[in-house]
Amino acid sequence: AASTRIDPDSSFDWSQLATSSPEASEPPSRLATVRPFSQLPKKVVQALERHLTEQTFEAGQPLIRQGTPGDGLFVIEAGTVEISLKVAQGQRQLLGTSTAGEIIGEMALLTDELRTADVVARDSVRTLFLPKRAFEKAVAQHPIVSRMLTLLLADRLGQQGDRKSTRLNSSHIPLS
C-alpha cells in the first residue's frame, strides 16, 4: 500500500488522496462535485452518499447551535450561511460565511466536542446532511475520510491563524 507524505509547511494538494476517478459516462454525484469529497475514491463517495439527506433552511433559521453536540456535518449546495460566536450578553462575533460547495460542522465530528459556533442561514439554504453515525461508520471502513476532513480542518484553522496574525499586526484589532 502506498502512503502519502504531506509537508505540513505547504498547502495540501487534495489530488494526493485520489485513487480513482468517476467514469466519464456517469454524471457526477452530488457529493463527488464538492471538494474535498471530489478527491476521494468513487466507492467511498458512493458509501457516504447512501447516508445523505437533503435539508433546507430559510433565512434566519439555525443549522448549528453553539454548545450542542455534533450530530453530523453539512455540505452546502445552495445559499449562504453566517458563522458566529456568542461572546457576551447577547453579543455575537461574526467569524465568516460559507456558501455552496463548502462543508460545515465537521469539527465537532472530528473532535467529539460540542459545536463551537452558531451557523445560521443568511438566505434560503439547501444542504446535504451526513449524520454522525454514518460518518463514524465511513471512517471505520475508509480511514481516508477522517484523514481528508482532518486536513480540511487543519487548513481552515491555518487560515484563521493567518487572519488573526494579520489583525494583530494592524493598527487596530476588530472583533469580527
Secondary structure, 3 states (H helix, E strand, C coil): CCCCCCCCCCCCCHHHHCCCCCCCCCCCCCCCCCCCHHHCCHHHHHHHHCCCEEEEECCCCEEECCCCECCEEEEEEECEEEEEEEEECCEEEEEEEEECCCEECHHHHHHCCECCCEEEECCCEEEEEEEHHHHHHHHHHCCHHHHHHHHHHHHHHHHHHHHHHHHHCCCCCCCC
